[in-house]
């Protein structure tokens, strides 16, 4: 092992961060002689990362879900910090998952390691917990943001923040082949494929998938030309397969990234949990609705804390309702099915989505290199 290599410690706490991490690894490798350590999922491991532990331990969300997991998460924080101190990397780059990553950063700062610390994906302080923006400079040297309006929330508080562009514009979904997907699974061209995306966390799948499947049944009862595809990820694939094992509708579960994105391009519409996946659907011009619910306790707290009109990034960026949001008590099979039927009819809502998707694409790039390449350049500059 050459001592001249730049040692980069990466931490991604969930599948969306894992995907960002894999692209960042490729970009860093193209620009410098680097070696990687840290925590990541399947896609980062495919790029050569030997993950310290399985990221499913960190893929938790909501107050009622987090509390029972606190002892395990605290152990993982200590394990991570100990590993970083042992390895003495040139830089630690954490990706999203600020709740976990911030504790790692704080612990490292207390130890005065001298290691450069960077966070990729700004916490959504424009939505809630705005006070976080005032203190982040104490724990990290640089913040890389995905949205152009985000640096302004941090730079007044002594934190260097740079907009690098949103990695969704690099998504493999944009290059996927819908016709090949249909061919490989013998799905006739006259079938309307509806993609079902219930999230990548166990608690999301447990809460959302039953309603999504019930909505699919309602749709299929009225429209026999429908076929349903359910892309999933390793962290929840066993649970997903068990939950849909005995369905009476034409349903296909797919697990690879290639098939996930092939399904996107073959889709007539999609039902999705809130998150980055909705932006990917927008980039592919797939009409979709967002449906989401959490525990009643978490919902009460979030409703009191969050001060924004919308939860979907397309709607937030455009400051108007483009993608229907069926949140909490509105997240019902009947509401989901009704909204999908409206989109399939190519009504005004469909036309509004197509126009909105074209607009939002302009917000997500700085027009220079790819977002991952921009991020890699800044990281290497901080190190050097």
N, C-alpha and C positions, 0 to 999 in steps of 0.2 A: 504494500500500500504506500503510495507516494505521499510524502509529507507536504508536497506543494499543492495538493488538492484542497479546494475550499470545502470545509466541512459544514454542511447545512442540516440543521435539525428541524424537521417539519412536523407539525401537529395538526391533524384533521380529525374532528370529533364525530362526524356523521357523513353519510354518503355524498351529500352535495359538496361538502368540503373536500372529500376524497377525490372527487372528479376535478375540482379546481387544482388540487395538489398534484394530480398526475400531469395535467397540462403545464403547470408551473415547473415541474421536474424536467419535462422535455425542453421547455424554453431555457431553463438554466443550463442544462447539459449542452445545448446548442451554442451557448455564449461563453462557457468557461469550463475548466477542468474541476468537476465537483464530485463530491460523494455525499450520500444522503443517509440520514438516521431519523428515527422518530416513530410517529404513530400515524397509521393510515389504514384505509380499507383495501378492497380488491384492486382497484385501478392503480393506486399508488404502489401496491405490491407488484403489480405487473410491470411497473417502471423500475423495479429493483429495490424498493424499500422493504426492509425486514422490520415489520411493525413490532413495537414493544409489547403491545397487547391488542386484543380485539376491540375495535371501536364500538361495537354494539354495547359495551359497558357504559358508553357515554351518550348513546342516542336515546335520551330521555327528555321529557318535556312536560311542563305543568306542575303546579305545586304539589298536588296529591300524588304524582308519580315520582317527583324528585326526592321528597322527604325520606321514603324508605330506602332510597339508593345512596343517601349521603355517606354512610360509612365506606361503601365501595368506592365512591368517587374520590373521597379524601385519600384513600389508599392509592388510587391511581395518580392523584396529583403528586403525592410524595414519591412514588415510584418514578414518575416522569422527571421530576426535579433532580432526583438522585442520578438518573441516567444522564441528564444533561451535564451535571457537574462532573460526572465521571468521564464523559466523552470530550468535554471542553470544545464544542463546535465554534466556528467563527460567527455564526448567527443562528438565532432561533426564529423561525417563521411559523406563527400560528395562523390557522385558517378558519375563520368563522367561529362558531361555538364559544363566544366570548365568556360565558359563565365559567366554563372549565379553563379556558386559556388564560383568562385574566388572573386566575389564582396561581397558575404556573408562573406567569410574568411577575407577579408580586413577590412570590417566594424567591425567584432568581434575583430580583432587585435587592431584597433583604440580605442576600448572601454576597452582594458586591462582586459578582463573577467577572464583570467587565465584558461579558458576551453581548453582542448587539442583539436587540430584540425588536421584531417587526410583527405587526398584525395585518393580515390580509382579509378584507371584508369588514367594513365599519359596522359597529353595533348600530341598530336603528334608533339613534337618539332623537331623530325627528319624529318618531312615533311615541316613544315613552322613555322614561329614565334619562331625561336630558342632562341631569347632573353628572352622568358618566363622562360626558365630553370634557368636563372641567378638570378631571383628575387623571385621565389616561396618559398624559405626558410623563407622569411619574413612573410608569411601568414599561413603556415602549419608546423606541427611538423614532419609529416611522409607522404611519398608518396608510395602507393602500385601500382606496375606496372604489366601489363598483359603479357608483352613480355620480354624475357631475356636480350635483348640488350638495354633496356630503362634506367635502373639505371645509366649507364655511362654518360648519358646526364645531370644528376642532381647532383650526388654526388660531382663533382668538385666545385659546387656552394653551399656547406654547407647544402644541404638538404639530410636527411636520406631517401633513396629509396630502397625498397625491391621488388624483383620479386616474385610474389606469384603463378604464373601460370595463364593460360587463362581459365576462367569459361566455355568456349565453350566445354571443355572436360567433363563438368558435365551435358551438355544439355540433357534434357529429350528426345530429338530427337533420341538419340542413343539407347533408350530402347523402342521406339514406335513400333507399330505393323501395317505394311502396309497392310497386308492381312485383318486384322480386319477393317481397315479404308475402304477398298474396299467393304467389306461385309456390313458394316453399311450403306453405301450409294449406294448399288447395282451397283457398277462399275465393269463390267466384267474384268476378268484377262487378256483378250487379248487387252484391251484398254491401250494405252500409256498415262499415266497421266503426264501432264506438269503443274508444280506449278508456279504460278505467284505471285511475291512478290514486290509490288511497294513502299514499305516503310511504315513508321509509322507516318509521319508528313503530315499535310494537303497539304502543297505546293509540297511535293514529289508526293503524290497521284495525285494531279491535273495535274502535268507535265508528270508523267511517265505512269500512268494507261491507258490513251488513246492510246499511242503507243504500250504498252504491249498487249492491247486487239486487236488492229489492227493487230499486229504480230500473235496473236492467230487465227484471222480470216484467214490470209494468210496460216497458217499452216493447219487449218482445211479444207480449200478449196482443198488442195492437199492430205490430209491424214485423212480420215474419221474415222480412228481408234484412234483418239486423244480425250482426255477428259481433261478439264482444271479445276484446283482447285486454288482458290484465298484465302489464309489465310489472315485475317486482325485482327486488334486490336481495342479496345474500342475507342481510341482517334480519329480514322478515319472511323469506321465501317459504320456510317450513310452515309458519303460521298461516300464510296466505293460502298455500295449497290445501292445508287441512280445512280451512274455512269454506273453500269452494269445491271440495271433493265430490259432493253429490248434487251438483246443480242441474236443473232441467232446462237450461238455456244453452245455446251454442257459445261456449266460453273457452278461450285459449289463454293459458298462463305462459308468459315468456320471461326469461331471466337474464339474457345477455344484453349488453348495451346495443349491439347491432340490431337485435330483434325489437328492442324497445323503440328505437328510432325508426326502424322499418314500419312498425305499427303506427307511429305518428304520421308518417308520410302516406300511409294507406287509409288513414282515418277520415271519416266524414264529420266527426265531432268527438269531444272528450269530456269526461267527468273527472275533475282533479281536486286533490287537496291543495290548500294554499301553499305557495312556495316557489322556488326557482323553476320547477317543472312547468308552471303556468307561463313563465316567460319563454321557455323553450317552445311551448305550443304556439305562443304568439309569433315567434320567429318563423315558425313553419306555416303560419296562416291557418292553423287548425281552430275552428270555432269551438269554444269550450265554456264551461261554467266552473266556478269555484264553490266547493261545499266543504264546510269544516265545523267541527264541534269539539269541545274540550270538556273537562269535568265542570260541574256546576260551580264549585268553589273557585277554580282557576278562572272561569268565565267572569264571575262577579268581580274578581280582582283586576283582571285585564280590562274589563269594561270601564272600571273606575280610573285606571291608569292611562290607557291609550287615548290620545286626543286627536286622532286622524279620522277622516271620513271613510276611508277604504282600507282594506287589508291586502288587496291584490296589487302587485307592483305596476301592472299596466294602468290600472285605475288611478293609482297614486301619482304616477309620472304625468298622466294627462289631466289629472284633477277633474275627472268626470267618470261616470259609470259606463265602462265599455264591456267589461266581463261581469255577468251576474254573480253576485256573492250571496250564497245561501249559508248563513252563519248561525250556528247554535240551533235555536228553535225553528229556524227556517230550513235547516238541513234535514229534509224529509224525502223519502222516496218519491212521493207525488210531486213535490216541487222540482226535484231534480229531473224527473221524467218530462214534466211539462216544459221546462226550459230547454231541454235537449230537442224536443219535438219542434219548438219554435225556431231553433237554429237550423235544424234540418230543412225547414220550410223556406229557408233563405229570406226571412222577413227583415224588417228594418234593424232588428238587433244584430242579425248576421252582417248586414252591410256596415253597421256601426263598428263592429269588431274588425272587419277588414280594413276600414279606414284608420281605426285606432292602432292596429298592429303596424301599419306603415309608418305612422307618426312615431311610435315608441322606439322603433329601430334606430332612429336618428339620435336618440338620447344615450345610447348604450356604447358608443365608441368615441375615442378621441381623434380618430382619423389617421393615426400614425401606425404603429405596429399592432399586432394582436394584443388583447388585454394581458395574456400570459407573458408575452415577450416584454411588454411595458413593465409589468411587475418584476420580472427577472432582472431587467436592466437596473431598476431602482435598488433591488436587494443587493446586487453585486456592487453598486456604487456605494451603498452603506458599508458594506464589508471592506471595500478597498480604500 
